Amino acid sequence: PAHYAEVIKDLGMDFKATHCSYTTADKAQKMIDAAKETGMEYLIVPAVGGNLRTSVDSWKTIAENFNKIGEMCNKVDLKFGYHNHAFEFEKIDEIIPQELLISETEKDLVHFEADLFWVTKGGYDPIKLLKKYPGRIKLFHVKDATPELEGTTVGEGIIDFEAIFKIGK
């Protein structure tokens, strides 16, 4: 991790965030230590396996685990978060899993990286997400979508980045 951080620094870049594997809190310390050694600010889980997210209760278990990992990260001055895809916006028993994750996690322990393409493809308005949960979205994964909800070059699609960035600053 230290060597990797040195390479990033030598390239003139800041190491803001990285994605990591989903794991349980009892197995997360080694990953947290490596992330801390790089000097990055955010450690982000990019997805949770389908077999672990089959019900509302399973999403609640994930949220509980995220709170524990977030607490571990806070102890070493590292921020912990989650990056969405479209499946977090597919209702389970009338519950939107992304909303459940936000409401069931502590704002000082778990942050969110909104993938603007996947939010849109999932049928949710990114602006609505930001307004409904102010302060919870700390990072954006900036990708655009065609009217058919396929990926396209940023600025050539339907996502209103100017409005999103104004609200999400």
C-alpha positions as CSV (number, residue, x, y, z in Angstrom):
1,P,0.0,0.0,0.0
2,A,2.8,2.5,0.8
3,H,4.4,1.9,-2.5
4,Y,1.1,2.3,-4.4
5,A,0.5,5.6,-2.6
6,E,4.0,6.7,-3.6
7,V,3.3,6.0,-7.2
8,I,0.1,8.0,-7.1
9,K,1.9,10.9,-5.4
10,D,4.7,10.8,-8.0
11,L,2.1,11.1,-10.7
12,G,1.0,14.3,-9.1
13,M,-2.4,12.9,-8.0
14,D,-4.2,12.8,-4.7
15,F,-5.4,9.4,-3.5
16,K,-9.0,10.3,-2.6
17,A,-10.8,6.9,-2.6
18,T,-10.7,3.3,-3.7
19,H,-13.1,0.5,-4.0
20,C,-12.7,-2.6,-1.8
21,S,-14.4,-6.0,-1.4
22,Y,-17.5,-6.4,0.7
23,T,-16.6,-8.2,3.9
24,T,-17.9,-8.5,7.5
25,A,-16.5,-6.2,10.2
26,D,-14.7,-9.1,11.9
27,K,-12.6,-9.5,8.7
28,A,-12.2,-5.9,7.7
29,Q,-9.2,-4.7,9.8
30,K,-6.5,-5.8,7.3
31,M,-8.3,-4.0,4.5
32,I,-8.7,-0.9,6.7
33,D,-5.0,-0.9,7.7
34,A,-3.9,-1.2,4.0
35,A,-6.3,1.7,3.0
36,K,-5.0,3.8,5.9
37,E,-1.4,3.1,4.9
38,T,-2.1,4.6,1.4
39,G,-3.2,7.9,3.0
40,M,-6.5,7.8,1.1
41,E,-9.6,9.5,2.5
42,Y,-12.5,7.1,1.5
43,L,-12.7,3.3,1.5
44,I,-15.8,2.4,-0.7
45,V,-17.6,-0.9,-1.1
46,P,-18.7,-1.0,-4.7
47,A,-21.4,-3.7,-4.5
48,V,-22.7,-6.5,-2.3
49,G,-23.1,-10.0,-3.8
50,G,-26.6,-11.0,-4.9
51,N,-26.8,-13.9,-2.5
52,L,-26.3,-11.5,0.4
53,R,-29.1,-9.0,-0.6
54,T,-32.2,-11.1,-1.2
55,S,-34.6,-9.5,1.4
56,V,-35.3,-6.4,3.4
57,D,-33.8,-8.1,6.4
58,S,-30.6,-9.0,4.5
59,W,-30.2,-5.3,3.5
60,K,-30.7,-4.4,7.2
61,T,-27.9,-6.8,8.1
62,I,-25.7,-5.2,5.5
63,A,-26.5,-1.7,6.9
64,E,-25.6,-3.0,10.4
65,N,-22.3,-4.3,9.1
66,F,-21.6,-1.1,7.3
67,N,-22.0,0.8,10.6
68,K,-19.5,-1.5,12.3
69,I,-17.0,-1.1,9.5
70,G,-17.6,2.7,9.5
71,E,-16.9,2.8,13.2
72,M,-13.6,0.9,12.6
73,C,-12.6,3.3,9.9
74,N,-13.4,6.4,11.9
75,K,-11.0,5.2,14.6
76,V,-8.2,5.6,12.2
77,D,-9.5,8.7,10.5
78,L,-10.7,7.0,7.3
79,K,-14.1,7.4,5.8
80,F,-16.2,4.4,4.8
81,G,-18.8,4.3,2.1
82,Y,-20.9,2.5,-0.4
83,H,-21.2,2.9,-4.2
84,N,-24.5,2.0,-5.8
85,H,-25.6,0.2,-8.9
86,A,-29.1,0.0,-10.4
87,F,-30.2,-3.0,-8.2
88,E,-30.3,-0.8,-5.0
89,F,-33.2,1.0,-6.5
90,E,-35.3,-2.2,-7.3
91,K,-38.0,-2.4,-4.7
92,I,-38.1,-5.4,-2.3
93,D,-41.5,-5.5,-0.4
94,E,-42.1,-1.9,-1.4
95,I,-38.7,-0.8,0.1
96,I,-35.9,0.7,-2.0
97,P,-32.7,-0.8,-0.7
98,Q,-30.6,2.3,-1.3
99,E,-33.0,4.3,0.8
100,L,-32.9,1.6,3.5
101,L,-29.1,1.7,3.5
102,I,-29.1,5.4,3.9
103,S,-31.7,5.5,6.7
104,E,-30.3,2.4,8.5
105,T,-26.7,3.7,8.6
106,E,-25.2,6.4,10.8
107,K,-24.3,9.6,8.9
108,D,-21.0,10.0,10.6
109,L,-20.0,6.3,10.0
110,V,-21.2,5.5,6.4
111,H,-21.0,7.8,3.4
112,F,-22.3,7.2,-0.1
113,E,-20.8,7.5,-3.5
114,A,-23.6,8.0,-6.0
115,D,-23.0,6.5,-9.4
116,L,-25.1,8.9,-11.4
117,F,-25.5,6.5,-14.3
118,W,-26.7,3.6,-12.2
119,V,-29.0,5.9,-10.1
120,T,-30.6,7.0,-13.4
121,K,-30.7,3.5,-14.9
122,G,-32.3,2.3,-11.7
123,G,-35.2,4.7,-12.3
124,Y,-34.3,7.1,-9.5
125,D,-33.7,10.8,-10.1
126,P,-30.2,11.7,-8.8
127,I,-31.4,15.2,-7.9
128,K,-34.2,13.7,-5.8
129,L,-31.7,11.4,-4.1
130,L,-29.5,14.4,-3.1
131,K,-32.4,16.5,-1.9
132,K,-33.9,13.7,0.1
133,Y,-30.7,12.8,1.8
134,P,-28.7,16.0,2.2
135,G,-25.1,15.4,3.3
136,R,-25.1,11.7,2.9
137,I,-23.7,11.6,-0.7
138,K,-20.1,12.6,-0.4
139,L,-18.7,11.4,-3.7
140,F,-20.0,11.0,-7.3
141,H,-19.1,8.5,-9.9
142,V,-19.7,10.7,-13.0
143,K,-21.1,8.7,-15.9
144,D,-23.8,9.7,-18.4
145,A,-26.8,7.9,-20.0
146,T,-28.5,8.0,-23.3
147,P,-32.3,8.3,-23.4
148,E,-32.4,4.5,-23.7
149,L,-30.4,4.3,-20.5
150,E,-27.2,3.1,-22.1
151,G,-23.8,4.5,-21.2
152,T,-22.4,7.5,-23.1
153,T,-19.7,10.1,-22.9
154,V,-20.3,12.6,-20.1
155,G,-22.1,15.6,-21.4
156,E,-23.7,13.8,-24.4
157,G,-26.5,12.2,-22.4
158,I,-29.5,13.0,-20.3
159,I,-28.0,13.5,-16.9
160,D,-28.1,17.1,-15.6
161,F,-24.7,17.3,-14.1
162,E,-24.8,21.1,-13.6
163,A,-27.9,20.8,-11.4
164,I,-26.5,17.7,-9.6
165,F,-23.2,19.4,-8.8
166,K,-24.9,22.6,-7.7
167,I,-27.0,20.6,-5.2
168,G,-24.2,18.2,-4.2
169,K,-21.4,20.6,-3.7
